[in-house]
């Protein structure tokens, strides 16, 4: 009897081992249930679908990038009384993207204002993305978004698009550097679903991202005519000192003395002939954030004075970026060169 029981037990162990091996082989050929969505089963042969790996969703840098982009959109669309809280849920239908593109480009798109149906939303997205792509492609951008990916709430596609718009229009924000996410790619081959993981780089270094901007006269000046650059700097120093001397202040180094924003704020008050209350800015800023606040406040004063918002970012002025500082000061020079 003992031998019979032992043999039966051994057979069951062998059977269990074979079943476990079979299941392991099947599992290795198919994506895990956590990665599969119902729509993946409906993929056409040789079609593929991408989705954000769950682990990347909790990436602190990726979360920070989303926060920066949301704050930027809300700031740009403040007059439209649009408040974005979630990129996936608030941008997929094209409404916010339409308003954002129109605000940034100054171009009105011929689309219906409100669209509830899926067809109407996709038509709006098609119009918006065609306008975006037409603008970005000549600048060498690789289009990593589409109507279907945006409408299906692909967070990676939405973020790719927003980063491209922010960089192209030189948004006054600081994008986190080196943000990458893992994307799961699901492909259908011979009726079977196959998955793979791909790393997607959403941002690089600040220097490289700034380099994507269209080059202007100051880039050319810095690269090819450094002798003329000194002439421009001398002219700007003469201009700012003409006004700052009234407060017994003097500038000798443009890139460093304007970096904390104090002189910029005081200069705007002098140019527009008003006193800037000291509680509106930091007279002796210590932190990076306080300096950025000052420069951003100076930019607001410029806009209040009817000057177009500077293309430079406050963070770049604070970081002693010479071209950014020159752009800001030259903008003031062209508007106030005849002011006493």
Secondary structure as GFF3:
##gff-version 3
##sequence-region A 1 340
A	DSSP	alpha_helix	2	29	.	.	.	ID=ss1
A	DSSP	three_ten_helix	38	42	.	.	.	ID=ss2
A	DSSP	beta_strand	48	52	.	.	.	ID=ss3
A	DSSP	alpha_helix	54	57	.	.	.	ID=ss4
A	DSSP	alpha_helix	60	76	.	.	.	ID=ss5
A	DSSP	three_ten_helix	78	80	.	.	.	ID=ss6
A	DSSP	alpha_helix	87	91	.	.	.	ID=ss7
A	DSSP	alpha_helix	95	105	.	.	.	ID=ss8
A	DSSP	alpha_helix	118	136	.	.	.	ID=ss9
A	DSSP	three_ten_helix	137	139	.	.	.	ID=ss10
A	DSSP	alpha_helix	147	151	.	.	.	ID=ss11
A	DSSP	alpha_helix	155	168	.	.	.	ID=ss12
A	DSSP	beta_strand	180	189	.	.	.	ID=ss13
A	DSSP	beta_strand	192	201	.	.	.	ID=ss14
A	DSSP	alpha_helix	206	211	.	.	.	ID=ss15
A	DSSP	alpha_helix	217	224	.	.	.	ID=ss16
A	DSSP	alpha_helix	226	244	.	.	.	ID=ss17
A	DSSP	three_ten_helix	245	247	.	.	.	ID=ss18
A	DSSP	alpha_helix	254	257	.	.	.	ID=ss19
A	DSSP	alpha_helix	262	272	.	.	.	ID=ss20
A	DSSP	three_ten_helix	278	280	.	.	.	ID=ss21
A	DSSP	alpha_helix	288	304	.	.	.	ID=ss22
A	DSSP	alpha_helix	314	318	.	.	.	ID=ss23
A	DSSP	alpha_helix	322	336	.	.	.	ID=ss24
###
